[in-house]
Amino acid sequence: MSDGIPQQAEGAGPGARGLRGERRSRLERRRRIWWSLLYGSFRPRRRRPSRRLQDVSYRGLDWHGAHLWAVSIGILILSVSDAFLTVVLLSRGAVEANPFMAAIVGRDVTVFAAIKIAITGMSVTLMVFLARYRFMRLVRVDVLLYCIFGVYVLLIWHELGMLRQLTDAHPL
């Protein structure tokens, strides 16, 4: 090459054919969302934020630390416990404080539990995906996961105390 560009860079531009021909396949890999999610779950590649300058604000990772897995599982277990204790407390005369959930639990307990656990599961999944971001530029999302875990622990403790009071007042 006479323009000063090294020969290794030949064919490196988008859409350019190098010495060996086109390397990209004809299939658009970004359209296979479910395959990408499954494949990336078992063979993660992005364990650290990207080196690319355009990716500085977006830090999507395929691999998250075990601490996020543990706190996520803990939140989900506490959510199931909360749903169970809520149903038990309601059967003993307590009142649901959340008006949205009160409308659902009054109709069907199974739907109540499914919606509660689904909302919690989707929220925790989203928060794990965004764990390295800062919420309102103040607090990292992974710290919020730990706060939610703590709030759930306090909620379960409160519900167990309520259950003890109701059992003492109205024994079976």
Residue pairs with C-beta under 8 A, 6 or more apart in sequence:
1 7
1 10
10 16
10 18
10 19
11 17
11 18
11 19
11 20
12 18
29 36
30 36
40 62
41 62
44 61
44 62
44 63
45 62
46 60
46 61
46 62
46 63
47 61
47 62
47 63
48 61
49 55
49 56
49 59
49 61
49 132
50 58
50 59
50 60
59 132
59 133
60 129
61 132
64 128
64 131
67 142
68 128
68 131
68 142
68 145
71 145
71 146
71 149
72 124
72 125
72 128
72 145
74 149
74 152
75 120
75 124
75 145
75 148
75 149
75 152
76 117
76 120
76 121
76 124
78 149
78 152
78 153
78 155
78 156
79 116
79 117
79 120
79 121
79 152
80 113
80 117
81 156
82 116
82 152
82 155
82 156
82 159
83 112
83 113
83 116
83 117
84 113
85 156
85 159
85 160
85 163
86 96
86 101
86 105
86 112
86 159
87 105
87 109
87 112
87 113
88 163
89 159
89 162
89 163
89 166
90 96
90 105
92 163
92 166
92 167
92 170
93 166
93 170
94 162
94 166
95 102
96 102
96 105
101 112
101 115
101 116
104 111
104 112
104 115
105 112
124 145
127 141
127 142
127 144
127 145
127 148
128 145
130 141
131 140
131 141
131 142
131 145
132 140
132 141
132 142
133 140
133 141
134 140
134 141
135 141
135 144
